[in-house]
Amino acid sequence: MDFKELKKMSVAELNKLLAKYREQTREMRFSINAKQQKNIREIRPVKKTIAHILTLLNNEILRETGKKEEIKK
């Protein structure tokens, strides 16, 4: 999934997508360990997408806490 597409999604959608990709990663790891999957590089784009989602979620958390700190001042 493209980073631009991920930026347009809401936090709830990102959390659902994160759960989906984590489950996909888990299944891929099991299939690689069971020698069912020969191309182990297929897991890389999934892990990168997970990293993109986590980055967006962390930025959103920082943005919210930053706003709360500004209000307290």
Secondary structure, 3 states (H helix, E strand, C coil): CCHHHHHCCCHHHHHHHHHHHHHHHHHHHHHHHCCCCCCHHHHHHHHHHHHHHHHHHHHHHHHHHHHHHHHHC
